[in-house]
Amino acid sequence: MREERRIARRFTIDSMIELEFGRESVVHASGINLSSSGILCRSDHYLEPETEVSLVLTVPSASGPHTVSCDGIVVRSDRGKGRHLTAIEFISLADKDVGALSAFLESCQPA
């Protein structure tokens, strides 16, 4: 049996995100689940583990949609048939984004 290594609870999402890596390389992905410490997404592009990325996603908030921008590192990437699953751990998140993300996650059902 595989050991559970997650730090935070995951919540199911259905959201488009942008991943930027390298110089001017942008990948569009769809979010599968989200936690306060990272995100799992699906895309057409394979990203190597340990790749540093910047990502942008939008979460609902009391004052309307809130854009969360942060840096992360690919901790797992599984090749699929044309679609790849990529797990990203957040490594930097602005305080205003931490608050918006926390409020959103409190309103979600666990994955």
C-alpha positions as protocol buffer text, in pm:
chain_id: "A"
residue {
  index: 1
  type: MET
  ca { x: 0 y: 0 z: 0 }
}
residue {
  index: 2
  type: ARG
  ca { x: 126 y: 348 z: -90 }
}
residue {
  index: 3
  type: GLU
  ca { x: 209 y: 578 z: 202 }
}
residue {
  index: 4
  type: GLU
  ca { x: 0 y: 896 z: 223 }
}
residue {
  index: 5
  type: ARG
  ca { x: 230 y: 1199 z: 204 }
}
residue {
  index: 6
  type: ARG
  ca { x: -23 y: 1480 z: 175 }
}
residue {
  index: 7
  type: ILE
  ca { x: 15 y: 1760 z: 425 }
}
residue {
  index: 8
  type: ALA
  ca { x: -327 y: 1919 z: 371 }
}
residue {
  index: 9
  type: ARG
  ca { x: -675 y: 1793 z: 277 }
}
residue {
  index: 10
  type: ARG
  ca { x: -759 y: 1803 z: -93 }
}
residue {
  index: 11
  type: PHE
  ca { x: -1075 y: 1953 z: -240 }
}
residue {
  index: 12
  type: THR
  ca { x: -1218 y: 1876 z: -582 }
}
residue {
  index: 13
  type: ILE
  ca { x: -1216 y: 2167 z: -826 }
}
residue {
  index: 14
  type: ASP
  ca { x: -1303 y: 2220 z: -1189 }
}
residue {
  index: 15
  type: SER
  ca { x: -1096 y: 2520 z: -1289 }
}
residue {
  index: 16
  type: MET
  ca { x: -866 y: 2621 z: -1572 }
}
residue {
  index: 17
  type: ILE
  ca { x: -516 y: 2726 z: -1471 }
}
residue {
  index: 18
  type: GLU
  ca { x: -208 y: 2859 z: -1647 }
}
residue {
  index: 19
  type: LEU
  ca { x: 136 y: 2718 z: -1574 }
}
residue {
  index: 20
  type: GLU
  ca { x: 443 y: 2914 z: -1679 }
}
residue {
  index: 21
  type: PHE
  ca { x: 790 y: 2765 z: -1682 }
}
residue {
  index: 22
  type: GLY
  ca { x: 1118 y: 2846 z: -1846 }
}
residue {
  index: 23
  type: ARG
  ca { x: 1116 y: 3166 z: -2045 }
}
residue {
  index: 24
  type: GLU
  ca { x: 776 y: 3249 z: -2187 }
}
residue {
  index: 25
  type: SER
  ca { x: 647 y: 2889 z: -2192 }
}
residue {
  index: 26
  type: VAL
  ca { x: 281 y: 2869 z: -2096 }
}
residue {
  index: 27
  type: VAL
  ca { x: 76 y: 2552 z: -2048 }
}
residue {
  index: 28
  type: HIS
  ca { x: -299 y: 2552 z: -2000 }
}
residue {
  index: 29
  type: ALA
  ca { x: -424 y: 2289 z: -1759 }
}
residue {
  index: 30
  type: SER
  ca { x: -742 y: 2192 z: -1578 }
}
residue {
  index: 31
  type: GLY
  ca { x: -740 y: 2169 z: -1202 }
}
residue {
  index: 32
  type: ILE
  ca { x: -852 y: 1840 z: -1048 }
}
residue {
  index: 33
  type: ASN
  ca { x: -799 y: 1901 z: -679 }
}
residue {
  index: 34
  type: LEU
  ca { x: -658 y: 2174 z: -463 }
}
residue {
  index: 35
  type: SER
  ca { x: -528 y: 2216 z: -110 }
}
residue {
  index: 36
  type: SER
  ca { x: -362 y: 2492 z: 87 }
}
residue {
  index: 37
  type: SER
  ca { x: -25 y: 2341 z: -7 }
}
residue {
  index: 38
  type: GLY
  ca { x: -66 y: 2245 z: -374 }
}
residue {
  index: 39
  type: ILE
  ca { x: -272 y: 2147 z: -676 }
}
residue {
  index: 40
  type: LEU
  ca { x: -319 y: 1845 z: -901 }
}
residue {
  index: 41
  type: CYS
  ca { x: -389 y: 1930 z: -1264 }
}
residue {
  index: 42
  type: ARG
  ca { x: -428 y: 1762 z: -1602 }
}
residue {
  index: 43
  type: SER
  ca { x: -275 y: 1896 z: -1923 }
}
residue {
  index: 44
  type: ASP
  ca { x: -157 y: 1797 z: -2269 }
}
residue {
  index: 45
  type: HIS
  ca { x: 200 y: 1887 z: -2173 }
}
residue {
  index: 46
  type: TYR
  ca { x: 432 y: 1669 z: -1963 }
}
residue {
  index: 47
  type: LEU
  ca { x: 633 y: 1859 z: -1700 }
}
residue {
  index: 48
  type: GLU
  ca { x: 937 y: 1694 z: -1546 }
}
residue {
  index: 49
  type: PRO
  ca { x: 942 y: 1655 z: -1166 }
}
residue {
  index: 50
  type: GLU
  ca { x: 1139 y: 1934 z: -994 }
}
residue {
  index: 51
  type: THR
  ca { x: 1041 y: 2185 z: -1266 }
}
residue {
  index: 52
  type: GLU
  ca { x: 973 y: 2526 z: -1111 }
}
residue {
  index: 53
  type: VAL
  ca { x: 650 y: 2684 z: -1237 }
}
residue {
  index: 54
  type: SER
  ca { x: 445 y: 2995 z: -1183 }
}
residue {
  index: 55
  type: LEU
  ca { x: 73 y: 2939 z: -1185 }
}
residue {
  index: 56
  type: VAL
  ca { x: -243 y: 3142 z: -1202 }
}
residue {
  index: 57
  type: LEU
  ca { x: -588 y: 3023 z: -1101 }
}
residue {
  index: 58
  type: THR
  ca { x: -911 y: 3197 z: -1013 }
}
residue {
  index: 59
  type: VAL
  ca { x: -1116 y: 3116 z: -703 }
}
residue {
  index: 60
  type: PRO
  ca { x: -1450 y: 3265 z: -599 }
}
residue {
  index: 61
  type: SER
  ca { x: -1450 y: 3507 z: -306 }
}
residue {
  index: 62
  type: ALA
  ca { x: -1704 y: 3722 z: -123 }
}
residue {
  index: 63
  type: SER
  ca { x: -1601 y: 4022 z: -334 }
}
residue {
  index: 64
  type: GLY
  ca { x: -1601 y: 3832 z: -665 }
}
residue {
  index: 65
  type: PRO
  ca { x: -1344 y: 3619 z: -849 }
}
residue {
  index: 66
  type: HIS
  ca { x: -995 y: 3633 z: -697 }
}
residue {
  index: 67
  type: THR
  ca { x: -687 y: 3557 z: -906 }
}
residue {
  index: 68
  type: VAL
  ca { x: -426 y: 3357 z: -717 }
}
residue {
  index: 69
  type: SER
  ca { x: -71 y: 3380 z: -854 }
}
residue {
  index: 70
  type: CYS
  ca { x: 207 y: 3177 z: -701 }
}
residue {
  index: 71
  type: ASP
  ca { x: 523 y: 2980 z: -760 }
}
residue {
  index: 72
  type: GLY
  ca { x: 543 y: 2606 z: -722 }
}
residue {
  index: 73
  type: ILE
  ca { x: 749 y: 2300 z: -796 }
}
residue {
  index: 74
  type: VAL
  ca { x: 637 y: 1986 z: -979 }
}
residue {
  index: 75
  type: VAL
  ca { x: 653 y: 1703 z: -725 }
}
residue {
  index: 76
  type: ARG
  ca { x: 494 y: 1432 z: -941 }
}
residue {
  index: 77
  type: SER
  ca { x: 410 y: 1399 z: -1308 }
}
residue {
  index: 78
  type: ASP
  ca { x: 237 y: 1093 z: -1453 }
}
residue {
  index: 79
  type: ARG
  ca { x: 234 y: 1036 z: -1827 }
}
residue {
  index: 80
  type: GLY
  ca { x: -103 y: 943 z: -1972 }
}
residue {
  index: 81
  type: LYS
  ca { x: -247 y: 885 z: -2317 }
}
residue {
  index: 82
  type: GLY
  ca { x: -232 y: 1243 z: -2443 }
}
residue {
  index: 83
  type: ARG
  ca { x: -315 y: 1385 z: -2099 }
}
residue {
  index: 84
  type: HIS
  ca { x: -71 y: 1411 z: -1811 }
}
residue {
  index: 85
  type: LEU
  ca { x: -137 y: 1445 z: -1437 }
}
residue {
  index: 86
  type: THR
  ca { x: 91 y: 1693 z: -1263 }
}
residue {
  index: 87
  type: ALA
  ca { x: 111 y: 1753 z: -887 }
}
residue {
  index: 88
  type: ILE
  ca { x: 250 y: 2093 z: -789 }
}
residue {
  index: 89
  type: GLU
  ca { x: 353 y: 2201 z: -440 }
}
residue {
  index: 90
  type: PHE
  ca { x: 317 y: 2573 z: -369 }
}
residue {
  index: 91
  type: ILE
  ca { x: 649 y: 2731 z: -265 }
}
residue {
  index: 92
  type: SER
  ca { x: 543 y: 3097 z: -247 }
}
residue {
  index: 93
  type: LEU
  ca { x: 201 y: 3251 z: -206 }
}
residue {
  index: 94
  type: ALA
  ca { x: 122 y: 3616 z: -124 }
}
residue {
  index: 95
  type: ASP
  ca { x: -66 y: 3678 z: 203 }
}
residue {
  index: 96
  type: LYS
  ca { x: -371 y: 3813 z: 17 }
}
residue {
  index: 97
  type: ASP
  ca { x: -380 y: 3494 z: -191 }
}
residue {
  index: 98
  type: VAL
  ca { x: -341 y: 3270 z: 116 }
}
residue {
  index: 99
  type: GLY
  ca { x: -651 y: 3434 z: 268 }
}
residue {
  index: 100
  type: ALA
  ca { x: -860 y: 3401 z: -50 }
}
residue {
  index: 101
  type: LEU
  ca { x: -750 y: 3041 z: -101 }
}
residue {
  index: 102
  type: SER
  ca { x: -825 y: 2948 z: 261 }
}
residue {
  index: 103
  type: ALA
  ca { x: -1172 y: 3105 z: 246 }
}
residue {
  index: 104
  type: PHE
  ca { x: -1248 y: 2920 z: -78 }
}
residue {
  index: 105
  type: LEU
  ca { x: -1127 y: 2585 z: 58 }
}
residue {
  index: 106
  type: GLU
  ca { x: -1343 y: 2624 z: 370 }
}
residue {
  index: 107
  type: SER
  ca { x: -1649 y: 2633 z: 141 }
}
residue {
  index: 108
  type: CYS
  ca { x: -1551 y: 2315 z: -52 }
}
residue {
  index: 109
  type: GLN
  ca { x: -1627 y: 1950 z: 1 }
}
residue {
  index: 110
  type: PRO
  ca { x: -1324 y: 1722 z: 59 }
}
residue {
  index: 111
  type: ALA
  ca { x: -1205 y: 1521 z: -243 }
}
